[in-house]
Amino acid sequence: MSRFDENLKALKQPHQRLAALEGYADGYEPVFVIENRPGSQGALAVYYEVAVKHGGLTPKAAEDALALFAEHTEDARANPGAHPNIDRLFAIVDQGLYYSIKAIPKAED
């Protein structure tokens, strides 16, 4: 089984130029936001990778993301609420949810 840190190293790196990812269900206000800051950078990278690959956050994209989260996925199953970005992926798979994703670039310095 792969490990999360190994999976992160294998991802493309354009997410490093992002300030945040916003997820939209059916309106003009984001349902969720993942900011590019310590503690959420791994989630931002995983969500970005699967959203680009699948054209949004679909149940199949969520399954791919759960595989990338590796050992954190099992920890999230055992400890609901401890990993909200992974909990969201469980809901997407279980409920057949779809989100469009908007990448927010970092401001130019």
N, C-alpha and C positions, 0 to 999 in steps of 0.2 A: 504494500500500500504506500502511495506517495504521501509526502508530508507537505503541509501548507507552505512552509518557508521555501521548499524546493519548487513547488508549483508557482509561487510568486516570482521567483527568479526566471522561470521559463516564459512568463507573460511578456507581451510586447510592452513597451514603456511609454506610449503617448499619454497615459493617464497622469504622468508626472507633470504635464502642462495644464492639468485641470484644477480648477478651484473647487468644483463640486459636480455631482450628478444629481439631476432631479428626475423623479419618476412620476408619470402622469397616468391616471386611469381613464377618465372621460371628461375632464374639465380643464380649466385654465390655471388652476392652482395645483402645485405639486402635492402628491400624496406622501412622498418621502423625499428627503435630501440626504445625501452622503457627502460630507465635506472632506476635502483633502487636508487632513490634520492627523497628528499622531493618535493612534487608536482606531482610526477608520480608513487609513490609507490602503490596507490590504483589501478591505471590502470594496473600496472605490475601484481598485485595480481589477478585482474579480468581476464585479458588476459591469464595468466598462468592457472588459474582454468578451463576456458572454452576450452583452447587448449588441455589440458590433457584429459578432458572429451570427446572431439570430435575428437581427433587425428589431430588437426590443427585448424586453424581459418577459419571455414566454415560459410556459411550464417546462419545455425542453431546455431552455436557457437556464432556468432555475436548477434543473437536475444537473446540468454541467457545472454550475456554480457550486452546488453542494459537493460535488466530487472534488473540485479545486480546494474547497475549504478543508478537506481531508479530516484530520483528527478533531478539528473544531466542530465539524458537523455532528459527530457522535457526542461531543460534550454538550452541544446545544440541545440534542434530543434528550439527554439526561438531565439538563438544567434549563428548562424553558424560561425565557426572559433574560438569560445571561448573555445571549448573542442575538440582539434584535435584528441585525441584518441577515442572519441565517434563519431566524424564526420567520421572517418575511418570505424567504425562499420556500420554506415548508408550506406556508399558506398558498403561495403561487401554484405549487405542484398539487396540493390537496384540493384546492378550490378552482383550479383551471383559470387563474387570473392572468391578465395581460397588462403590461405597462409599457408605454413609450418612454424613452429615456432621452433627456436633454443634457448634453455635456456643456458645462459652464467653464470657459477657459479662464486661466489666471490672468489678472490684469498685467499689462506690459509695465515693466519697471522704468 
